[in-house]
Every structure is written in C-alpha cells, then in structure tokens.
Amino acid sequence: TVHRHLSTTSQVNKIEKLTVFGAGLMGAGIAQVGAQSGLKVILSDVTDKALENGLNIISKSLSRVAKKKSPDDIEGFTSNILKNIETTTDAAKAVQDSDLVIEAIIESIKVKRDLFGFLDEKAKAECIFASNTSSLSVKEIAESCSNDRQARFAGLHFFNPVPAMKLVEIIKTPQTSTETFEALKEVTLRMNKSPVSCNDTPGFIVNRLLVPYLLEAIRMVERGDATPEDIDTAMELGAGYPMGPFKLLDFVGLDTTSYIAQGWREKAQSGEISKELVEPIGLLDKLVKEGKLGRKSGQGFYEYDNKK
Ligand code: NAI
C-alpha cells in the first residue's frame, strides 16, 4: 500500500483536530473527508447560512456514500460521521485548539492573507496552516504570518468533487519545513487520498499541464481545425482520457479557466510561465461575456438541460 512510502524519520505530532475555513463546495468536501477519516472537525464560515449550506452539501454526499457502504443503515452511517463535525462563525474559537487549519475561502489574496494573519495570533504555535488555493502563490499567502508559522505553512490542493477525487497536491514554499510536509502527507493518507509534492509554481502539477492543453483545444476550434465533438472523441478514444477537453471545460466552468489564464498572463510578465501558453483567446472571452459558462449556466461548448 501507499503507507509503505511514509517516512518515519521525522517526529511530528499526530493531527487529530482539523479546522476548515469556508463551507462552500471545497470546504464542505474537505470537512467531510476529514470527519470520515476520524478527525475532529470544526467547520467555520462567515455566516450561519453558509455553514448550513456546507452541512447540506456534506449530508447529501454522505447519504450517497452510505448507499454503497452501509445500505441497511444510511441514517446511522451519516450521523456517525456528522457527529465529528462542529460548526462556528467565530474564527478565533475555531482554531484555539486546532492541529491543522485548511483554508478554502474565496480566491482572493487579500481576504486569505487577512484571515491567516488573524489566525496566526489565535492558533497554537504547533498548528499547521494550509491553503487550498488553486491559482495564488502559497508563499505570498504564508507571508501574512510569523516566520515560525511560515515553516508550518503549505498548500494543500484538493480536487472537485473532494470525496471522489483521490489526488491532493502538497505545495511546499521555500519556508515549508520537512516535518510540516511529512505531517500533511500522513494526514492526507489517513483521508484515503494520494498525495503528491510540488513546488510553489503557477498551476502546481495538474493545472500547469491541464490549462495550456484546454486553451489549445479552444484555439483549434477557433481556427476551424476541428469541432469540439471531434476533439473530445479524439482525446477520449485516442489518448484514453475519461473526458475530452470541451466536456472538461464545461464541467470546470469557462469563467474559472479564463480567470486562471488571466492570472497567469500577469505571471508571464515576470517569466514565471511562458507567454505563448496563455495568449488571450477571443472565443473564450466571447463565451464568458455571453454568460455561457458551461454546465452550471446550462450552456458552454455544449448545451445542458439543468432541469433534469
Ligand atoms: P465557494 O464559493 O463554494 O465557497 C467559499 C466559501 O468561503 C463561502 O461559503 C464563503 O462564505 C466563505 N468565506 C469567504 N470569506 C470567508 C472568510 N473570511 N472566512 C470564512 N469563510 C469565508 O468556493 P470553492 O469553490 O469551495 O473554493 C474555495 C477555494 O478552493 C478557493 O481558493 C478555490 O480557488 C479553491 N479550489 C476550488 C476548486 C473548485 O473546483 N471549485 C478546486 C480546487 C481549489
């Protein structure tokens, strides 16, 4: 099993208490897998309504898991895991006793830095801080904290939907300590995920390779080289991908992809990523402007019947 690869050389306090900030799509998923792995979880957000939304996402997802794992006692299975999750809007209280904080709030460098700067004063010295950001620099977020905390700071990038996707990218900044990395690896394995390690670079591993590929697929359509349908069929049957690029673009959201490309264009100015990879695309901008964002809006490259 994967546990074989775990280093046993470094001493780390075992993580028992997890605090998740942000009860949206990702935060709810992270709280759920944490609770399923036996951690004591506190889920925190700015409003009671957001917390309620998070608990709803978790309950629905847990019932789906229960249908497979414990079909005779769906209620019991679900409530047994839900009892590991507490909620609060009080950020200071949420971290006072925590071993690990995972932040999954809105993708804004300022809001994330404000939150971590505040939490740095409130959490135990040993508490590890992690951000689920997909497009921001982890180092820049970490710099809102003291030097000691920066050694206990890393990126922990989960994938949507969290309960189903096995991968977690652990992002090390130059300040992240080996002990912190090992503790995060251990806790993600306990969550039944497969961790990989990457430096703090644009897109980390998955998006760094995936986004340029998706953008080039759009350019092919824009040039009239092939249709979205044929490109999807080609990549599914010829490259063995489970989903062609246009199905994936519609699933992720065209606005999200466009937003990531925009951020990278800024990084291309300083040479962190090559300019050609993220050249603006008229067709993508046009679809986003028209509100054709993919599955969630009912239309992207394909049409969807969201009433079903
Ligand atoms: P979301 O919009 O579903 O949820 C964000 C939640 O954060 C909301 O409930 C909001 O009320 C809350 N929030 C905002 N400011 C807060 C604060 N100061 N303190 C506590 N809670 C606060 O967003 P989503 O999609 O869950 O994304 C969260 C993070 O995860 C972002 O950084 C995003 O880039 C990243 N991410 C998203 C993925 C996706 O597929 N949606 C995949 C991987 C990472």
Boltz pocket constraint, residues with backbone or C-beta under 6 A from the ligand:
constraints:
  - pocket:
      binder: B
      contacts: [[A, 21], [A, 22], [A, 23], [A, 24], [A, 25], [A, 26], [A, 27], [A, 44], [A, 45], [A, 46], [A, 47], [A, 50], [A, 103], [A, 104], [A, 105], [A, 106], [A, 107], [A, 108], [A, 111], [A, 115], [A, 132], [A, 133], [A, 134], [A, 135], [A, 157], [A, 158], [A, 159], [A, 160]]
      max_distance: 6.0
